[in-house]
Structure formats: C-alpha cells, structure tokens
Amino acid sequence: MIDGKDFSDFVSGFVAFIKKVCRYILTSTKEYFKTAILIFILAAGAGLLCWYNAKVFFEAEMVCTFTEMNKKTYGEMVHDLDRLASSHSYDALAKQLNIPLQESKRIISIEGKNMAGSMLFEDITQDKSPIYLDVKANTSNVFPLMEAALLNYLNTKSPYLITKGKNDSADVSTRLRQLNKNIAIADSVITTIYTYLKIFKPFSDTSITASKFASLIKYKNDMEEQQVLLKRRGEDIEMPVQILHGFVPPDQPSSDKSKILRLTLIVSIVSSCTFAVLQKALTGRRKLQSV
C-alpha cells in the first residue's frame, strides 16, 4: 500500500532526476558548444532547404457511399493510387485513372480515410459508413476531372465488381426478356377478351369475364412496374460507389512551410543537445578507460 509519504518521496526523487538530466544536458552543451552549434547549423540548414523547396498545394475531399465490398478493400485500391503518385509513376497513374498524363502529373497524393480520419486501408470494420477521399494537387483545375476518374476507378477496377456486374447484368436482361414476353402475352389476351366483350356482351352474362379482364389489366400493370424497376437497376448495376458530395477546392493554396519551420527548430535544438551529450559521455568513458 502506497501512502502519502511514499508518493511524495517518489515525486521529489523524480523531480530531482529531471533536474539532474537538464543540468547534465546544459553543462554538456556549454562544454561542447562548438559541436552543438555545428550540429544546430547543419540541422537548421537541412530544414531550411526543405522549407525552401516545399511546394504549395490545393487540397479537397470527396465523400462517397458504397454498397459492395468493404472499406479496407476500397482503402487499398486508393492506397495503390497514392503510392503511384508519391513515387511519381505518372504513366501508371494516368492509366489507372484513365486521365491524360499531363493531368496525372498534377497529383501530389490521394488518401482514403474513414469518418474518424483514420487511413481507410487499415479499417477492417464491416459497416457501410461513408468513405472520404482526400486529394492534394498543385492546381485546383484537376479536381473536377479527378472526381469522375476516382468514381470510375472504384466502380470498375475491382475484378470482383466486374464479374458481379456482368452476372447481375445478365440476370437483369434475362428477367427483362421474360417480363417483356409476359406483357406481350397479357396484351394479346386483353385484346381478345376486349373483342369478346364487344361482340358477345348482348348475348351472355359477362360479369365473370369482366372480372378476369380487370385482374389481367392489374397483372399487366404490375409487370410494367417491375419492368421499370429492373431497367433502373440495370442502369445502376455498375455503380456500387456513389458520391455524397464532391471536391470543393479552396481559392488559395495551402503549404507545409510553417510546419517545416517548427519541426526544423525542434530537431535542430534536440539534435545539437543530443550530440553534445553523446560527446561528453564518450569523452568521459575514454578518460575512465585510460585511467
């Protein structure tokens, strides 16, 4: 059982340890300030070079829903595109997205994310929540083209979706042919009954025939509704991914230059102090060995 005194001793000991570490770092830096300054200049120079070469970019996000496969699969498909863009494989990127080569060279990165902002290719959950496609480019003019290209890519580049689309299309076509045949037969029967009612109505009781006539018309109407629904399904059969809202690029570009400056300052200070401490430690070890 830890009481208040033990905890107080632990805190005071920890604080004393931190003070010793800070004092050691400070004395090492003062003692080997030439090394610290040299490392600081080298790290700062490398950081400033990165800052100078950092490019401005436009960034926008497209949100999509999907009905087939899962988020991880779509995430891996998008991650393949991002690897092509990052490695400057513009020929392959243009081929995958079916866009001009010149336009593919404008793409900096393509990332797929889930609603929480995590990378989509790491998401193994099975829910159908929307997916987010984040694109960075060096011009805003490429986003309308990328919107259509990414939608087409996600809907047509999976062998599973291609096979399923063909099977569904064949199934819809078969059912439509059967419906068209049944509708044609119903039309023929309706025409026959209508002619019968016109000719023989004065000579017989046609109440039963009229009832069948009305039922047949309702049956035909039901088949025509199914026909319309099947045609709509056939039109959407290869579009399991749909856009909730497209890219809305900003008017002004963004830049990572401020982040690079902050990171440069932190890395320069830490690296200079670290090298000074290492040099002090190595020098002290050599002195001990010589003794």
Phi and psi in degrees as a GROMACS rama.xvg file:
@    title "Ramachandran Plot"
@    xaxis  label "Phi"
@    yaxis  label "Psi"
@TYPE xy
-91.4678  121.638  ILE-2
-97.203  -177.902  ASP-3
-62.8163  -35.8493  GLY-4
-67.6448  -42.7286  LYS-5
-61.5443  -43.405  ASP-6
-64.4224  -40.079  PHE-7
-64.2129  -40.5086  SER-8
-64.6203  -39.8661  ASP-9
-63.1181  -45.4632  PHE-10
-63.5623  -45.3628  VAL-11
-64.7491  -37.2648  SER-12
-67.22  -39.5669  GLY-13
-65.9519  -41.3958  PHE-14
-64.044  -40.5941  VAL-15
-63.9525  -38.7681  ALA-16
-63.3474  -45.2183  PHE-17
-61.4319  -40.6961  ILE-18
-62.2983  -41.2027  LYS-19
-64.5123  -42.1294  LYS-20
-61.9159  -46.8421  VAL-21
-62.3389  -40.4484  CYS-22
-65.8759  -38.304  ARG-23
-66.0619  -42.6684  TYR-24
-63.1925  -42.6154  ILE-25
-65.6392  -44.1871  LEU-26
-67.7139  -36.7404  THR-27
-64.0338  -41.9548  SER-28
-65.4736  -40.5774  THR-29
-67.0277  -39.744  LYS-30
-70.8356  -37.8902  GLU-31
-118.345  51.3762  TYR-32
-66.4197  -28.7108  PHE-33
-64.0036  -43.6783  LYS-34
-63.2974  -43.7558  THR-35
-61.9787  -43.1028  ALA-36
-66.0982  -41.6899  ILE-37
-61.9625  -47.2763  LEU-38
-64.6909  -39.632  ILE-39
-61.199  -43.479  PHE-40
-65.1801  -42.4831  ILE-41
-64.1161  -45.9519  LEU-42
-65.9459  -42.3566  ALA-43
-65.8386  -39.1824  ALA-44
-62.3006  -42.796  GLY-45
-64.3266  -40.7325  ALA-46
-65.7384  -40.9418  GLY-47
-67.5417  -32.4194  LEU-48
-64.9913  -42.9112  LEU-49
-63.4301  -39.413  CYS-50
-62.9997  -41.9482  TRP-51
-66.2823  -37.8642  TYR-52
-86.1243  -5.99041  ASN-53
-64.7793  133.519  ALA-54
-101.313  151.585  LYS-55
-79.1089  155.912  VAL-56
-151.014  159.376  PHE-57
-105.039  136.565  PHE-58
-129.489  133.757  GLU-59
-147.829  164.392  ALA-60
-130.688  137.379  GLU-61
-115.987  136.992  MET-62
-112.051  132.114  VAL-63
-130.506  152.559  CYS-64
-107.088  162.429  THR-65
-148.444  154.686  PHE-66
-119.907  -14.7717  THR-67
-118.292  162.994  GLU-68
56.2957  -148.152  MET-69
-146.594  171.381  ASN-70
-63.4069  -39.4995  LYS-71
-62.072  -40.6089  LYS-72
-63.5297  -46.303  THR-73
-64.1373  -36.767  TYR-74
-62.1911  -39.1181  GLY-75
-68.6756  -35.9789  GLU-76
-63.2316  -42.9503  MET-77
-69.2791  -37.039  VAL-78
-64.0709  -33.7351  HIS-79
-61.0195  -41.1428  ASP-80
-64.4807  -40.6042  LEU-81
-64.2524  -38.2414  ASP-82
-64.4343  -38.3945  ARG-83
-64.905  -42.2453  LEU-84
-67.028  -41.5274  ALA-85
-67.8393  -32.3158  SER-86
-92.0757  7.36852  SER-87
59.6506  31.6709  HIS-88
-86.283  69.1572  SER-89
-70.3739  -30.9431  TYR-90
-62.9875  -47.2893  ASP-91
-66.8531  -37.9132  ALA-92
-64.2343  -43.128  LEU-93
-63.3966  -36.8195  ALA-94
-69.0075  -42.6525  LYS-95
-65.2365  -40.3869  GLN-96
-90.6968  -8.03248  LEU-97
57.2844  49.5255  ASN-98
-125.903  162.168  ILE-99
-61.0824  147.709  PRO-100
-58.0611  -40.8512  LEU-101
-60.8124  -35.389  GLN-102
-73.8962  -34.5957  GLU-103
-65.4868  -28.1271  SER-104
-70.7428  -12.772  LYS-105
-85.6156  -11.5711  ARG-106
-83.1324  128.812  ILE-107
-96.8029  -46.3243  ILE-108
-156.49  155.236  SER-109
-136.527  115.274  ILE-110
-124.132  139.201  GLU-111
-103.846  131.631  GLY-112
-132.955  158.459  LYS-113
-94.6214  -172.956  ASN-114
-64.6848  -25.7051  MET-115
-84.7219  -5.64392  ALA-116
90.6722  3.04007  GLY-117
-81.4044  159.277  SER-118
-64.9082  135.719  MET-119
-69.5334  -33.1443  LEU-120
-71.5084  -7.27807  PHE-121
-102.271  -2.70706  GLU-122
-88.8169  111.606  ASP-123
-103.189  7.62058  ILE-124
-69.4025  155.876  THR-125
-104.562  2.85747  GLN-126
-72.6952  164.693  ASP-127
-105.086  36.8474  LYS-128
-67.9097  155.716  SER-129
-59.5116  154.3  PRO-130
-111.798  149.318  ILE-131
-118.528  126.172  TYR-132
-109.745  112.712  LEU-133
-102.023  122.049  ASP-134
-121.226  134.405  VAL-135
-113.487  135.139  LYS-136
-144.551  159.839  ALA-137
-87.9881  4.97942  ASN-138
-150.283  148.877  THR-139
-82.4313  -12.6555  SER-140
-70.0496  -16.0609  ASN-141
-83.1477  -15.8279  VAL-142
-65.5899  -41.808  PHE-143
-59.0613  -39.6689  PRO-144
-67.1276  -40.6942  LEU-145
-67.1359  -31.7972  MET-146
-59.4959  -51.1329  GLU-147
-69.5616  -37.515  ALA-148
-66.5414  -44.1715  ALA-149
-66.6111  -40.2785  LEU-150
-62.7032  -44.7519  LEU-151
-65.1831  -39.7531  ASN-152
-61.4798  -47.5403  TYR-153
-67.1787  -27.7879  LEU-154
-89.5582  -18.0466  ASN-155
-125.996  -10.2762  THR-156
-94.1477  -0.392414  LYS-157
-95.3454  126.231  SER-158
-57.4249  -35.1831  PRO-159
-61.7416  -47.0239  TYR-160
-66.4825  -35.7995  LEU-161
-63.5387  -48.0143  ILE-162
-64.3083  -44.3414  THR-163
-64.4524  -39.4724  LYS-164
-62.5919  -41.0197  GLY-165
-65.2841  -43.3811  LYS-166
-64.7627  -44.2089  ASN-167
-64.4173  -38.9853  ASP-168
-64.1921  -41.7849  SER-169
-64.9572  -39.3148  ALA-170
-64.9265  -43.1352  ASP-171
-64.2542  -41.2756  VAL-172
-62.998  -41.3533  SER-173
-63.8592  -45.4229  THR-174
-66.6157  -35.6198  ARG-175
-66.3511  -40.3519  LEU-176
-62.3012  -41.4691  ARG-177
-66.0454  -41.057  GLN-178
-64.3688  -43.5022  LEU-179
-60.3019  -39.6118  ASN-180
-64.9066  -44.5785  LYS-181
-65.9723  -38.7931  ASN-182
-64.6338  -40.4553  ILE-183
-63.5959  -41.3354  ALA-184
-63.7597  -43.1479  ILE-185
-62.3167  -40.6014  ALA-186
-60.2653  -42.1175  ASP-187
-64.5544  -43.1284  SER-188
-67.19  -41.212  VAL-189
-61.0401  -42.6382  ILE-190
-61.7876  -41.4022  THR-191
-64.2742  -46.4772  THR-192
-64.9063  -40.2069  ILE-193
-61.2337  -43.0673  TYR-194
-63.1183  -40.783  THR-195
-62.0891  -44.045  TYR-196
-64.059  -37.442  LEU-197
-68.1903  -36.6709  LYS-198
-85.4842  -43.0233  ILE-199
-104.772  2.25886  PHE-200
-55.5017  -41.882  LYS-201
-68.0229  -17.241  PRO-202
-108.326  -5.66904  PHE-203
-149.54  166.521  SER-204
-81.0368  113.75  ASP-205
-106.52  17.6209  THR-206
-64.4996  -42.8682  SER-207
-66.8658  -42.3657  ILE-208
-62.9108  -41.4133  THR-209
-64.1302  -37.3101  ALA-210
-64.3167  -43.8447  SER-211
-64.6424  -35.9868  LYS-212
-61.1591  -44.7164  PHE-213
-65.572  -40.8178  ALA-214
-64.541  -37.6758  SER-215
-66.6382  -39.6684  LEU-216
-63.5172  -42.546  ILE-217
-62.8206  -41.3582  LYS-218
-60.7469  -42.3408  TYR-219
-64.6211  -42.1447  LYS-220
-61.9086  -39.9889  ASN-221
-62.5934  -41.9497  ASP-222
-65.7267  -36.7752  MET-223
-66.8658  -35.6547  GLU-224
-64.7521  -42.0074  GLU-225
-62.7765  -36.3398  GLN-226
-62.2619  -43.6605  GLN-227
-63.4961  -43.8682  VAL-228
-64.3539  -39.889  LEU-229
-66.3935  -38.4691  LEU-230
-64.0052  -40.1816  LYS-231
-64.8158  -41.6889  ARG-232
-61.9707  -39.4622  ARG-233
-63.9435  -34.5439  GLY-234
-70.153  -33.0576  GLU-235
-98.2586  8.50094  ASP-236
-66.3763  -29.042  ILE-237
-103.91  21.9634  GLU-238
-126.146  62.4981  MET-239
-69.3653  -21.1772  PRO-240
-103.854  126.986  VAL-241
-125.777  151.441  GLN-242
-87.0789  126.585  ILE-243
-82.0466  -49.811  LEU-244
-151.647  143.438  HIS-245
-86.7513  -171.1  GLY-246
-69.3578  137.365  PHE-247
-128.023  83.5277  VAL-248
-68.1708  148.429  PRO-249
-73.3652  162.448  PRO-250
-73.2103  -33.552  ASP-251
-113.023  143.47  GLN-252
-72.7261  161.363  PRO-253
-104.982  173.852  SER-254
-155.878  150.592  SER-255
-95.7465  13.6679  ASP-256
-64.5729  -39.2554  LYS-257
-65.7991  -39.0259  SER-258
-64.6511  -40.3819  LYS-259
-64.0024  -39.7113  ILE-260
-63.8697  -44.5007  LEU-261
-63.389  -44.5059  ARG-262
-65.2552  -37.2532  LEU-263
-61.924  -44.6001  THR-264
-61.9366  -45.4253  LEU-265
-64.7289  -47.2478  ILE-266
-64.8128  -38.6226  VAL-267
-63.8256  -45.4862  SER-268
-65.558  -47.9777  ILE-269
-63.9442  -44.6762  VAL-270
-67.3783  -38.6463  SER-271
-65.8522  -43.4497  SER-272
-65.225  -40.9249  CYS-273
-62.2112  -45.4549  THR-274
-65.803  -36.4664  PHE-275
-64.5064  -42.8834  ALA-276
-64.0832  -43.6597  VAL-277
-62.7782  -40.4897  LEU-278
-65.8569  -39.9798  GLN-279
-64.5274  -42.6829  LYS-280
-64.5874  -43.3098  ALA-281
-66.9119  -39.1235  LEU-282
-64.1451  -43.3624  THR-283
-64.4143  -35.8074  GLY-284
-67.4251  -40.0219  ARG-285
-64.2378  -37.7651  ARG-286
-64.2713  -40.9209  LYS-287
-65.1304  -40.4199  LEU-288
-67.6021  -36.4  GLN-289
-68.12  -32.0183  SER-290
